[in-house]
Amino acid sequence: MSRPENVTSFKALQQWKAIPQQYRDKLVRNVFCGNCGGAVEIIDYSIKEEKYALLLTGKCRTCGRPVARVVENE
Ligand SMILES: [Zn+2]
């Protein structure tokens, strides 16, 4: 059975939740959108675990295009 790629894993979510709320809010509101040409808010995002980072993939709040943001782990 394969797991859909866009589903947030429990572990990734735990790591995400470990980040202070204030900082998380800042991260989701400061995602670069190539279409809008600047910082936008990411919506409908899922969280994926990479080797040394978390990867947020979702949509731009302004234009609805796919955007992503890497959150590096300490
Ligand atoms: Zn956009």
N, CA, C, O and the ligand as a Tripos MOL2 file, in Angstrom:
@<TRIPOS>MOLECULE
protein
  297   295    75     0     0
PROTEIN
NO_CHARGES

@<TRIPOS>ATOM
      1 N           0.8490   -1.2020    0.0000 N.3       1 MET1
      2 CA          0.0000    0.0000    0.0000 C.3       1 MET1
      3 C           0.8790    1.2450    0.0000 C.2       1 MET1
      4 O           1.7930    1.3720    0.8150 O.2       1 MET1
      5 N           0.6060    2.1160   -0.8780 N.am      2 SER2
      6 CA          1.4070    3.3410   -0.9370 C.3       2 SER2
      7 C           0.6700    4.4900   -0.2570 C.2       2 SER2
      8 O          -0.5590    4.5410   -0.2080 O.2       2 SER2
      9 N           1.4600    5.3830    0.2520 N.am      3 ARG3
     10 CA          0.9400    6.5180    1.0010 C.3       3 ARG3
     11 C           0.9320    7.7460    0.1050 C.2       3 ARG3
     12 O           1.9330    8.0280   -0.5540 O.2       3 ARG3
     13 N          -0.1550    8.4710    0.0650 N.am      4 PRO4
     14 CA         -0.1760    9.6700   -0.7870 C.3       4 PRO4
     15 C           0.9080   10.6590   -0.3740 C.2       4 PRO4
     16 O           1.1460   10.8780    0.8130 O.2       4 PRO4
     17 N           1.5550   11.2480   -1.3640 N.am      5 GLU5
     18 CA          2.6830   12.1360   -1.1160 C.3       5 GLU5
     19 C           2.2950   13.4220   -0.3830 C.2       5 GLU5
     20 O           3.1050   13.9990    0.3420 O.2       5 GLU5
     21 N           1.0920   13.8490   -0.5700 N.am      6 ASN6
     22 CA          0.7110   15.1590   -0.0440 C.3       6 ASN6
     23 C           0.0870   15.1030    1.3470 C.2       6 ASN6
     24 O          -0.4690   16.0900    1.8290 O.2       6 ASN6
     25 N           0.1860   13.9510    1.9800 N.am      7 VAL7
     26 CA         -0.3790   13.8320    3.3220 C.3       7 VAL7
     27 C           0.7150   14.0720    4.3570 C.2       7 VAL7
     28 O           1.8250   13.5500    4.2520 O.2       7 VAL7
     29 N           0.3730   14.8660    5.3430 N.am      8 THR8
     30 CA          1.3090   15.1740    6.4030 C.3       8 THR8
     31 C           1.5060   13.9520    7.2880 C.2       8 THR8
     32 O           0.5400   13.3950    7.8080 O.2       8 THR8
     33 N           2.7490   13.5400    7.4570 N.am      9 SER9
     34 CA          3.0020   12.4020    8.3270 C.3       9 SER9
     35 C           2.9410   12.8410    9.7890 C.2       9 SER9
     36 O           3.1330   14.0120   10.1170 O.2       9 SER9
     37 N           2.6760   11.8910   10.6300 N.am     10 PHE10
     38 CA          2.5650   12.1750   12.0540 C.3      10 PHE10
     39 C           3.8600   12.7650   12.5960 C.2      10 PHE10
     40 O           3.8520   13.7030   13.3930 O.2      10 PHE10
     41 N           4.9630   12.1970   12.1480 N.am     11 LYS11
     42 CA          6.2640   12.6470   12.6150 C.3      11 LYS11
     43 C           6.5740   14.0750   12.1490 C.2      11 LYS11
     44 O           7.0960   14.8940   12.9050 O.2      11 LYS11
     45 N           6.2440   14.3430   10.9030 N.am     12 ALA12
     46 CA          6.4640   15.6840   10.3620 C.3      12 ALA12
     47 C           5.6200   16.6940   11.1240 C.2      12 ALA12
     48 O           6.0730   17.7960   11.4320 O.2      12 ALA12
     49 N           4.3980   16.3050   11.4190 N.am     13 LEU13
     50 CA          3.4930   17.1900   12.1530 C.3      13 LEU13
     51 C           4.0150   17.4530   13.5680 C.2      13 LEU13
     52 O           3.9220   18.5690   14.0790 O.2      13 LEU13
     53 N           4.5560   16.4240   14.1820 N.am     14 GLN14
     54 CA          5.1360   16.5840   15.5200 C.3      14 GLN14
     55 C           6.2930   17.5730   15.5050 C.2      14 GLN14
     56 O           6.4230   18.4160   16.3930 O.2      14 GLN14
     57 N           7.1340   17.4540   14.4740 N.am     15 GLN15
     58 CA          8.2740   18.3670   14.3530 C.3      15 GLN15
     59 C           7.8100   19.7920   14.1060 C.2      15 GLN15
     60 O           8.3710   20.7490   14.6390 O.2      15 GLN15
     61 N           6.7820   19.9120   13.2940 N.am     16 TRP16
     62 CA          6.2100   21.2220   12.9830 C.3      16 TRP16
     63 C           5.6390   21.8500   14.2460 C.2      16 TRP16
     64 O           5.8460   23.0350   14.5060 O.2      16 TRP16
     65 N           4.9300   21.0630   15.0200 N.am     17 LYS17
     66 CA          4.2990   21.5500   16.2540 C.3      17 LYS17
     67 C           5.3280   21.9150   17.3230 C.2      17 LYS17
     68 O           5.0470   22.6820   18.2440 O.2      17 LYS17
     69 N           6.5280   21.3450   17.1750 N.am     18 ALA18
     70 CA          7.5930   21.6380   18.1350 C.3      18 ALA18
     71 C           8.1510   23.0460   17.9310 C.2      18 ALA18
     72 O           8.8060   23.6000   18.8150 O.2      18 ALA18
     73 N           7.8850   23.6110   16.7680 N.am     19 ILE19
     74 CA          8.3230   24.9810   16.4860 C.3      19 ILE19
     75 C           7.3550   25.9360   17.1870 C.2      19 ILE19
     76 O           6.1410   25.7480   17.1090 O.2      19 ILE19
     77 N           7.8800   26.9610   17.8700 N.am     20 PRO20
     78 CA          6.9830   27.9060   18.5550 C.3      20 PRO20
     79 C           5.9420   28.5010   17.6030 C.2      20 PRO20
     80 O           6.2560   28.8650   16.4700 O.2      20 PRO20
     81 N           4.7190   28.5910   18.0750 N.am     21 GLN21
     82 CA          3.5870   29.0820   17.2770 C.3      21 GLN21
     83 C           3.8780   30.3970   16.5600 C.2      21 GLN21
     84 O           3.5490   30.5790   15.3880 O.2      21 GLN21
     85 N           4.5000   31.2960   17.2980 N.am     22 GLN22
     86 CA          4.8020   32.6230   16.7490 C.3      22 GLN22
     87 C           5.6910   32.5250   15.5120 C.2      22 GLN22
     88 O           5.4950   33.2310   14.5230 O.2      22 GLN22
     89 N           6.6640   31.6370   15.5970 N.am     23 TYR23
     90 CA          7.6060   31.4390   14.5140 C.3      23 TYR23
     91 C           6.9230   30.7410   13.3350 C.2      23 TYR23
     92 O           7.1720   31.0630   12.1730 O.2      23 TYR23
     93 N           6.0580   29.7800   13.6610 N.am     24 ARG24
     94 CA          5.3180   29.0750   12.6090 C.3      24 ARG24
     95 C           4.4390   30.0470   11.8300 C.2      24 ARG24
     96 O           4.3760   29.9990   10.6020 O.2      24 ARG24
     97 N           3.7630   30.9290   12.5610 N.am     25 ASP25
     98 CA          2.9140   31.9410   11.9220 C.3      25 ASP25
     99 C           3.7270   32.7970   10.9540 C.2      25 ASP25
    100 O           3.2840   33.1330    9.8560 O.2      25 ASP25
    101 N           4.9260   33.1320   11.4030 N.am     26 LYS26
    102 CA          5.8090   33.9400   10.5740 C.3      26 LYS26
    103 C           6.1860   33.1850    9.3000 C.2      26 LYS26
    104 O           6.2110   33.7500    8.2070 O.2      26 LYS26
    105 N           6.4750   31.9100    9.4680 N.am     27 LEU27
    106 CA          6.8930   31.0930    8.3200 C.3      27 LEU27
    107 C           5.7980   30.9700    7.2710 C.2      27 LEU27
    108 O           6.0610   31.1310    6.0790 O.2      27 LEU27
    109 N           4.5730   30.6840    7.7020 N.am     28 VAL28
    110 CA          3.4980   30.4830    6.7290 C.3      28 VAL28
    111 C           3.0870   31.7910    6.0520 C.2      28 VAL28
    112 O           2.4680   31.7800    4.9870 O.2      28 VAL28
    113 N           3.4300   32.9010    6.6680 N.am     29 ARG29
    114 CA          3.0800   34.1960    6.0650 C.3      29 ARG29
    115 C           4.2210   34.8090    5.2760 C.2      29 ARG29
    116 O           4.1290   35.9360    4.7910 O.2      29 ARG29
    117 N           5.2770   34.0620    5.1580 N.am     30 ASN30
    118 CA          6.4360   34.5870    4.4400 C.3      30 ASN30
    119 C           6.9840   33.5430    3.4740 C.2      30 ASN30
    120 O           8.1340   33.1160    3.5780 O.2      30 ASN30
    121 N           6.1430   33.1470    2.5420 N.am     31 VAL31
    122 CA          6.5220   32.1670    1.5340 C.3      31 VAL31
    123 C           6.6290   32.8820    0.1900 C.2      31 VAL31
    124 O           5.7810   33.6970   -0.1700 O.2      31 VAL31
    125 N           7.6740   32.5610   -0.5290 N.am     32 PHE32
    126 CA          7.8690   33.2510   -1.8030 C.3      32 PHE32
    127 C           6.9860   32.6490   -2.8970 C.2      32 PHE32
    128 O           6.9780   31.4350   -3.1000 O.2      32 PHE32
    129 N           6.2550   33.4960   -3.5880 N.am     33 CYS33
    130 CA          5.4620   33.0630   -4.7340 C.3      33 CYS33
    131 C           6.0420   33.7110   -5.9890 C.2      33 CYS33
    132 O           6.1000   34.9360   -6.0990 O.2      33 CYS33
    133 N           6.4670   32.8750   -6.9310 N.am     34 GLY34
    134 CA          7.0650   33.3610   -8.1640 C.3      34 GLY34
    135 C           6.0570   34.1100   -9.0220 C.2      34 GLY34
    136 O           6.4070   35.0350   -9.7550 O.2      34 GLY34
    137 N           4.8100   33.6980   -8.9180 N.am     35 ASN35
    138 CA          3.7610   34.3390   -9.7100 C.3      35 ASN35
    139 C           3.4370   35.7360   -9.1860 C.2      35 ASN35
    140 O           3.2620   36.6750   -9.9620 O.2      35 ASN35
    141 N           3.3580   35.8600   -7.8710 N.am     36 CYS36
    142 CA          3.0650   37.1550   -7.2610 C.3      36 CYS36
    143 C           4.3390   38.0050   -7.1560 C.2      36 CYS36
    144 O           4.2690   39.2270   -7.0260 O.2      36 CYS36
    145 N           5.4900   37.3500   -7.2130 N.am     37 GLY37
    146 CA          6.7560   38.0530   -7.1630 C.3      37 GLY37
    147 C           7.1070   38.5890   -5.7950 C.2      37 GLY37
    148 O           7.7800   39.6130   -5.6800 O.2      37 GLY37
    149 N           6.6610   37.9130   -4.7620 N.am     38 GLY38
    150 CA          6.9970   38.3640   -3.4160 C.3      38 GLY38
    151 C           6.5360   37.4040   -2.3520 C.2      38 GLY38
    152 O           6.1460   36.2730   -2.6390 O.2      38 GLY38
    153 N           6.5850   37.8670   -1.1130 N.am     39 ALA39
    154 CA          6.2020   37.0340    0.0130 C.3      39 ALA39
    155 C           4.6800   36.9720    0.1280 C.2      39 ALA39
    156 O           3.9970   37.9950    0.0860 O.2      39 ALA39
    157 N           4.1720   35.7640    0.2730 N.am     40 VAL40
    158 CA          2.7280   35.5640    0.3960 C.3      40 VAL40
    159 C           2.4570   34.5940    1.5440 C.2      40 VAL40
    160 O           3.3800   34.0720    2.1690 O.2      40 VAL40
    161 N           1.1960   34.3720    1.8000 N.am     41 GLU41
    162 CA          0.8290   33.3800    2.8100 C.3      41 GLU41
    163 C           0.5200   32.0600    2.1090 C.2      41 GLU41
    164 O          -0.1300   32.0340    1.0640 O.2      41 GLU41
    165 N           0.9980   30.9600    2.7030 N.am     42 ILE42
    166 CA          0.7330   29.6370    2.1450 C.3      42 ILE42
    167 C          -0.5310   29.0720    2.8060 C.2      42 ILE42
    168 O          -0.6830   29.1440    4.0250 O.2      42 ILE42
    169 N          -1.4250   28.5160    2.0020 N.am     43 ILE43
    170 CA         -2.6520   27.9310    2.5440 C.3      43 ILE43
    171 C          -2.7840   26.4820    2.0730 C.2      43 ILE43
    172 O          -2.0980   26.0520    1.1460 O.2      43 ILE43
    173 N          -3.6590   25.7560    2.7140 N.am     44 ASP44
    174 CA         -3.9050   24.3450    2.3820 C.3      44 ASP44
    175 C          -2.6120   23.5430    2.2820 C.2      44 ASP44
    176 O          -2.4580   22.7020    1.3960 O.2      44 ASP44
    177 N          -1.6950   23.8090    3.1880 N.am     45 TYR45
    178 CA         -0.3930   23.1660    3.0480 C.3      45 TYR45
    179 C          -0.2960   21.8520    3.7950 C.2      45 TYR45
    180 O          -0.9830   21.6110    4.7870 O.2      45 TYR45
    181 N           0.5900   21.0100    3.2740 N.am     46 SER46
    182 CA          0.9130   19.7780    3.9700 C.3      46 SER46
    183 C           2.3920   19.8400    4.3270 C.2      46 SER46
    184 O           3.1570   20.6040    3.7380 O.2      46 SER46
    185 N           2.7800   19.0290    5.2950 N.am     47 ILE47
    186 CA          4.1400   19.0700    5.7970 C.3      47 ILE47
    187 C           4.8200   17.7380    5.5220 C.2      47 ILE47
    188 O           4.2830   16.6720    5.8250 O.2      47 ILE47
    189 N           5.9970   17.8170    4.9510 N.am     48 LYS48
    190 CA          6.7370   16.6200    4.6300 C.3      48 LYS48
    191 C           8.0750   16.6600    5.3180 C.2      48 LYS48
    192 O           8.6770   17.7210    5.4850 O.2      48 LYS48
    193 N           8.5310   15.4950    5.7160 N.am     49 GLU49
    194 CA          9.8140   15.4040    6.3670 C.3      49 GLU49
    195 C          10.9070   15.1610    5.3510 C.2      49 GLU49
    196 O          10.8740   14.1750    4.6150 O.2      49 GLU49
    197 N          11.8610   16.0470    5.3120 N.am     50 GLU50
    198 CA         13.0390   15.8290    4.4940 C.3      50 GLU50
    199 C          14.1540   15.4370    5.4460 C.2      50 GLU50
    200 O          13.9470   15.3100    6.6530 O.2      50 GLU50
    201 N          15.3340   15.2480    4.8850 N.am     51 LYS51
    202 CA         16.4420   14.7810    5.7140 C.3      51 LYS51
    203 C          16.7710   15.7450    6.8500 C.2      51 LYS51
    204 O          16.8270   15.3500    8.0140 O.2      51 LYS51
    205 N          16.9840   17.0020    6.5040 N.am     52 TYR52
    206 CA         17.3630   17.9650    7.5290 C.3      52 TYR52
    207 C          16.3770   19.1310    7.6130 C.2      52 TYR52
    208 O          16.7000   20.1930    8.1450 O.2      52 TYR52
    209 N          15.2010   18.9220    7.0940 N.am     53 ALA53
    210 CA         14.2640   20.0330    7.0420 C.3      53 ALA53
    211 C          12.8330   19.5270    6.9240 C.2      53 ALA53
    212 O          12.5830   18.3550    6.6430 O.2      53 ALA53
    213 N          11.9200   20.4350    7.1450 N.am     54 LEU54
    214 CA         10.5190   20.1530    6.8620 C.3      54 LEU54
    215 C          10.1700   20.9070    5.5860 C.2      54 LEU54
    216 O          10.6400   22.0200    5.3500 O.2      54 LEU54
    217 N           9.3510   20.2850    4.7890 N.am     55 LEU55
    218 CA          8.9550   20.9230    3.5460 C.3      55 LEU55
    219 C           7.4510   21.1890    3.5730 C.2      55 LEU55
    220 O           6.6430   20.2670    3.6860 O.2      55 LEU55
    221 N           7.1000   22.4540    3.4680 N.am     56 LEU56
    222 CA          5.6950   22.8280    3.3890 C.3      56 LEU56
    223 C           5.3290   22.9930    1.9300 C.2      56 LEU56
    224 O           5.9790   23.7420    1.2010 O.2      56 LEU56
    225 N           4.2980   22.3020    1.5080 N.am     57 THR57
    226 CA          3.8220   22.5090    0.1440 C.3      57 THR57
    227 C           2.3350   22.8240    0.1920 C.2      57 THR57
    228 O           1.5540   22.1320    0.8460 O.2      57 THR57
    229 N           1.9670   23.8720   -0.5060 N.am     58 GLY58
    230 CA          0.5700   24.2860   -0.4900 C.3      58 GLY58
    231 C           0.2920   25.2680   -1.5970 C.2      58 GLY58
    232 O           0.8940   25.2100   -2.6690 O.2      58 GLY58
    233 N          -0.6280   26.1730   -1.3260 N.am     59 LYS59
    234 CA         -1.0340   27.1310   -2.3510 C.3      59 LYS59
    235 C          -0.8550   28.5560   -1.8640 C.2      59 LYS59
    236 O          -0.9420   28.8440   -0.6700 O.2      59 LYS59
    237 N          -0.6060   29.4300   -2.8090 N.am     60 CYS60
    238 CA         -0.4930   30.8540   -2.5240 C.3      60 CYS60
    239 C          -1.8800   31.4010   -2.1970 C.2      60 CYS60
    240 O          -2.8520   31.1380   -2.9050 O.2      60 CYS60
    241 N          -1.9490   32.1560   -1.1220 N.am     61 ARG61
    242 CA         -3.2400   32.7050   -0.7240 C.3      61 ARG61
    243 C          -3.7630   33.7440   -1.7180 C.2      61 ARG61
    244 O          -4.9700   33.9160   -1.8920 O.2      61 ARG61
    245 N          -2.8340   34.4150   -2.3520 N.am     62 THR62
    246 CA         -3.2070   35.4860   -3.2630 C.3      62 THR62
    247 C          -3.6500   34.9760   -4.6360 C.2      62 THR62
    248 O          -4.6880   35.3920   -5.1500 O.2      62 THR62
    249 N          -2.8570   34.0720   -5.2300 N.am     63 CYS63
    250 CA         -3.1580   33.6570   -6.6070 C.3      63 CYS63
    251 C          -3.5410   32.1890   -6.7400 C.2      63 CYS63
    252 O          -4.0270   31.7770   -7.7930 O.2      63 CYS63
    253 N          -3.3340   31.3940   -5.7010 N.am     64 GLY64
    254 CA         -3.7410   29.9940   -5.7560 C.3      64 GLY64
    255 C          -2.7630   29.0540   -6.4280 C.2      64 GLY64
    256 O          -3.0280   27.8580   -6.5490 O.2      64 GLY64
    257 N          -1.6200   29.5930   -6.8720 N.am     65 ARG65
    258 CA         -0.6030   28.7350   -7.4890 C.3      65 ARG65
    259 C           0.1240   27.9410   -6.4120 C.2      65 ARG65
    260 O           0.1770   28.3510   -5.2520 O.2      65 ARG65
    261 N           0.6870   26.7940   -6.8120 N.am     66 PRO66
    262 CA          1.4420   26.0070   -5.8270 C.3      66 PRO66
    263 C           2.7110   26.7230   -5.3580 C.2      66 PRO66
    264 O           3.4790   27.2540   -6.1600 O.2      66 PRO66
    265 N           2.9060   26.7220   -4.0610 N.am     67 VAL67
    266 CA          4.1340   27.2900   -3.4860 C.3      67 VAL67
    267 C           4.6740   26.3060   -2.4610 C.2      67 VAL67
    268 O           3.9540   25.4290   -1.9840 O.2      67 VAL67
    269 N           5.9370   26.4610   -2.1310 N.am     68 ALA68
    270 CA          6.5710   25.5760   -1.1610 C.3      68 ALA68
    271 C           7.5770   26.3430   -0.3300 C.2      68 ALA68
    272 O           8.0960   27.3800   -0.7420 O.2      68 ALA68
    273 N           7.8360   25.8140    0.8370 N.am     69 ARG69
    274 CA          8.8140   26.4680    1.7090 C.3      69 ARG69
    275 C           9.5710   25.4000    2.5120 C.2      69 ARG69
    276 O           8.9750   24.4720    3.0590 O.2      69 ARG69
    277 N          10.8550   25.5520    2.5630 N.am     70 VAL70
    278 CA         11.6810   24.6320    3.3470 C.3      70 VAL70
    279 C          11.9150   25.2430    4.7260 C.2      70 VAL70
    280 O          12.2790   26.4130    4.8380 O.2      70 VAL70
    281 N          11.7090   24.4620    5.7520 N.am     71 VAL71
    282 CA         11.9760   24.8990    7.1140 C.3      71 VAL71
    283 C          13.0930   24.0380    7.6630 C.2      71 VAL71
    284 O          12.9030   22.8510    7.9310 O.2      71 VAL71
    285 N          14.2560   24.6390    7.8290 N.am     72 GLU72
    286 CA         15.3890   23.8560    8.2560 C.3      72 GLU72
    287 C          15.3440   23.5360    9.7370 C.2      72 GLU72
    288 O          14.9580   24.3630   10.5640 O.2      72 GLU72
    289 N          15.7450   22.3260   10.0460 N.am     73 ASN73
    290 CA         15.8250   21.8960   11.4350 C.3      73 ASN73
    291 C          17.1710   22.2400   12.0210 C.2      73 ASN73
    292 O          18.1820   22.2460   11.3190 O.2      73 ASN73
    293 N          17.1850   22.5180   13.2710 N.am     74 GLU74
    294 CA         18.4560   22.8020   13.9400 C.3      74 GLU74
    295 C          19.2100   21.4980   14.1050 C.2      74 GLU74
    296 O          20.3150   21.4890   14.6470 O.2      74 GLU74
    297 ZN          0.8830   33.9740   -5.7120 Zn       75 ZN75
@<TRIPOS>BOND
     1     1     2 1
     2     2     3 1
     3     3     4 2
     4     3     5 am
     5     5     6 1
     6     6     7 1
     7     7     8 2
     8     7     9 am
     9     9    10 1
    10    10    11 1
    11    11    12 2
    12    11    13 am
    13    13    14 1
    14    14    15 1
    15    15    16 2
    16    15    17 am
    17    17    18 1
    18    18    19 1
    19    19    20 2
    20    19    21 am
    21    21    22 1
    22    22    23 1
    23    23    24 2
    24    23    25 am
    25    25    26 1
    26    26    27 1
    27    27    28 2
    28    27    29 am
    29    29    30 1
    30    30    31 1
    31    31    32 2
    32    31    33 am
    33    33    34 1
    34    34    35 1
    35    35    36 2
    36    35    37 am
    37    37    38 1
    38    38    39 1
    39    39    40 2
    40    39    41 am
    41    41    42 1
    42    42    43 1
    43    43    44 2
    44    43    45 am
    45    45    46 1
    46    46    47 1
    47    47    48 2
    48    47    49 am
    49    49    50 1
    50    50    51 1
    51    51    52 2
    52    51    53 am
    53    53    54 1
    54    54    55 1
    55    55    56 2
    56    55    57 am
    57    57    58 1
    58    58    59 1
    59    59    60 2
    60    59    61 am
    61    61    62 1
    62    62    63 1
    63    63    64 2
    64    63    65 am
    65    65    66 1
    66    66    67 1
    67    67    68 2
    68    67    69 am
    69    69    70 1
    70    70    71 1
    71    71    72 2
    72    71    73 am
    73    73    74 1
    74    74    75 1
    75    75    76 2
    76    75    77 am
    77    77    78 1
    78    78    79 1
    79    79    80 2
    80    79    81 am
    81    81    82 1
    82    82    83 1
    83    83    84 2
    84    83    85 am
    85    85    86 1
    86    86    87 1
    87    87    88 2
    88    87    89 am
    89    89    90 1
    90    90    91 1
    91    91    92 2
    92    91    93 am
    93    93    94 1
    94    94    95 1
    95    95    96 2
    96    95    97 am
    97    97    98 1
    98    98    99 1
    99    99   100 2
   100    99   101 am
   101   101   102 1
   102   102   103 1
   103   103   104 2
   104   103   105 am
   105   105   106 1
   106   106   107 1
   107   107   108 2
   108   107   109 am
   109   109   110 1
   110   110   111 1
   111   111   112 2
   112   111   113 am
   113   113   114 1
   114   114   115 1
   115   115   116 2
   116   115   117 am
   117   117   118 1
   118   118   119 1
   119   119   120 2
   120   119   121 am
   121   121   122 1
   122   122   123 1
   123   123   124 2
   124   123   125 am
   125   125   126 1
   126   126   127 1
   127   127   128 2
   128   127   129 am
   129   129   130 1
   130   130   131 1
   131   131   132 2
   132   131   133 am
   133   133   134 1
   134   134   135 1
   135   135   136 2
   136   135   137 am
   137   137   138 1
   138   138   139 1
   139   139   140 2
   140   139   141 am
   141   141   142 1
   142   142   143 1
   143   143   144 2
   144   143   145 am
   145   145   146 1
   146   146   147 1
   147   147   148 2
   148   147   149 am
   149   149   150 1
   150   150   151 1
   151   151   152 2
   152   151   153 am
   153   153   154 1
   154   154   155 1
   155   155   156 2
   156   155   157 am
   157   157   158 1
   158   158   159 1
   159   159   160 2
   160   159   161 am
   161   161   162 1
   162   162   163 1
   163   163   164 2
   164   163   165 am
   165   165   166 1
   166   166   167 1
   167   167   168 2
   168   167   169 am
   169   169   170 1
   170   170   171 1
   171   171   172 2
   172   171   173 am
   173   173   174 1
   174   174   175 1
   175   175   176 2
   176   175   177 am
   177   177   178 1
   178   178   179 1
   179   179   180 2
   180   179   181 am
   181   181   182 1
   182   182   183 1
   183   183   184 2
   184   183   185 am
   185   185   186 1
   186   186   187 1
   187   187   188 2
   188   187   189 am
   189   189   190 1
   190   190   191 1
   191   191   192 2
   192   191   193 am
   193   193   194 1
   194   194   195 1
   195   195   196 2
   196   195   197 am
   197   197   198 1
   198   198   199 1
   199   199   200 2
   200   199   201 am
   201   201   202 1
   202   202   203 1
   203   203   204 2
   204   203   205 am
   205   205   206 1
   206   206   207 1
   207   207   208 2
   208   207   209 am
   209   209   210 1
   210   210   211 1
   211   211   212 2
   212   211   213 am
   213   213   214 1
   214   214   215 1
   215   215   216 2
   216   215   217 am
   217   217   218 1
   218   218   219 1
   219   219   220 2
   220   219   221 am
   221   221   222 1
   222   222   223 1
   223   223   224 2
   224   223   225 am
   225   225   226 1
   226   226   227 1
   227   227   228 2
   228   227   229 am
   229   229   230 1
   230   230   231 1
   231   231   232 2
   232   231   233 am
   233   233   234 1
   234   234   235 1
   235   235   236 2
   236   235   237 am
   237   237   238 1
   238   238   239 1
   239   239   240 2
   240   239   241 am
   241   241   242 1
   242   242   243 1
   243   243   244 2
   244   243   245 am
   245   245   246 1
   246   246   247 1
   247   247   248 2
   248   247   249 am
   249   249   250 1
   250   250   251 1
   251   251   252 2
   252   251   253 am
   253   253   254 1
   254   254   255 1
   255   255   256 2
   256   255   257 am
   257   257   258 1
   258   258   259 1
   259   259   260 2
   260   259   261 am
   261   261   262 1
   262   262   263 1
   263   263   264 2
   264   263   265 am
   265   265   266 1
   266   266   267 1
   267   267   268 2
   268   267   269 am
   269   269   270 1
   270   270   271 1
   271   271   272 2
   272   271   273 am
   273   273   274 1
   274   274   275 1
   275   275   276 2
   276   275   277 am
   277   277   278 1
   278   278   279 1
   279   279   280 2
   280   279   281 am
   281   281   282 1
   282   282   283 1
   283   283   284 2
   284   283   285 am
   285   285   286 1
   286   286   287 1
   287   287   288 2
   288   287   289 am
   289   289   290 1
   290   290   291 1
   291   291   292 2
   292   291   293 am
   293   293   294 1
   294   294   295 1
   295   295   296 2
@<TRIPOS>SUBSTRUCTURE
     1 MET1         2 RESIDUE 1 A MET
     2 SER2         6 RESIDUE 1 A SER
     3 ARG3        10 RESIDUE 1 A ARG
     4 PRO4        14 RESIDUE 1 A PRO
     5 GLU5        18 RESIDUE 1 A GLU
     6 ASN6        22 RESIDUE 1 A ASN
     7 VAL7        26 RESIDUE 1 A VAL
     8 THR8        30 RESIDUE 1 A THR
     9 SER9        34 RESIDUE 1 A SER
    10 PHE10       38 RESIDUE 1 A PHE
    11 LYS11       42 RESIDUE 1 A LYS
    12 ALA12       46 RESIDUE 1 A ALA
    13 LEU13       50 RESIDUE 1 A LEU
    14 GLN14       54 RESIDUE 1 A GLN
    15 GLN15       58 RESIDUE 1 A GLN
    16 TRP16       62 RESIDUE 1 A TRP
    17 LYS17       66 RESIDUE 1 A LYS
    18 ALA18       70 RESIDUE 1 A ALA
    19 ILE19       74 RESIDUE 1 A ILE
    20 PRO20       78 RESIDUE 1 A PRO
    21 GLN21       82 RESIDUE 1 A GLN
    22 GLN22       86 RESIDUE 1 A GLN
    23 TYR23       90 RESIDUE 1 A TYR
    24 ARG24       94 RESIDUE 1 A ARG
    25 ASP25       98 RESIDUE 1 A ASP
    26 LYS26      102 RESIDUE 1 A LYS
    27 LEU27      106 RESIDUE 1 A LEU
    28 VAL28      110 RESIDUE 1 A VAL
    29 ARG29      114 RESIDUE 1 A ARG
    30 ASN30      118 RESIDUE 1 A ASN
    31 VAL31      122 RESIDUE 1 A VAL
    32 PHE32      126 RESIDUE 1 A PHE
    33 CYS33      130 RESIDUE 1 A CYS
    34 GLY34      134 RESIDUE 1 A GLY
    35 ASN35      138 RESIDUE 1 A ASN
    36 CYS36      142 RESIDUE 1 A CYS
    37 GLY37      146 RESIDUE 1 A GLY
    38 GLY38      150 RESIDUE 1 A GLY
    39 ALA39      154 RESIDUE 1 A ALA
    40 VAL40      158 RESIDUE 1 A VAL
    41 GLU41      162 RESIDUE 1 A GLU
    42 ILE42      166 RESIDUE 1 A ILE
    43 ILE43      170 RESIDUE 1 A ILE
    44 ASP44      174 RESIDUE 1 A ASP
    45 TYR45      178 RESIDUE 1 A TYR
    46 SER46      182 RESIDUE 1 A SER
    47 ILE47      186 RESIDUE 1 A ILE
    48 LYS48      190 RESIDUE 1 A LYS
    49 GLU49      194 RESIDUE 1 A GLU
    50 GLU50      198 RESIDUE 1 A GLU
    51 LYS51      202 RESIDUE 1 A LYS
    52 TYR52      206 RESIDUE 1 A TYR
    53 ALA53      210 RESIDUE 1 A ALA
    54 LEU54      214 RESIDUE 1 A LEU
    55 LEU55      218 RESIDUE 1 A LEU
    56 LEU56      222 RESIDUE 1 A LEU
    57 THR57      226 RESIDUE 1 A THR
    58 GLY58      230 RESIDUE 1 A GLY
    59 LYS59      234 RESIDUE 1 A LYS
    60 CYS60      238 RESIDUE 1 A CYS
    61 ARG61      242 RESIDUE 1 A ARG
    62 THR62      246 RESIDUE 1 A THR
    63 CYS63      250 RESIDUE 1 A CYS
    64 GLY64      254 RESIDUE 1 A GLY
    65 ARG65      258 RESIDUE 1 A ARG
    66 PRO66      262 RESIDUE 1 A PRO
    67 VAL67      266 RESIDUE 1 A VAL
    68 ALA68      270 RESIDUE 1 A ALA
    69 ARG69      274 RESIDUE 1 A ARG
    70 VAL70      278 RESIDUE 1 A VAL
    71 VAL71      282 RESIDUE 1 A VAL
    72 GLU72      286 RESIDUE 1 A GLU
    73 ASN73      290 RESIDUE 1 A ASN
    74 GLU74      294 RESIDUE 1 A GLU
    75 ZN75       297 GROUP 0 **** ****
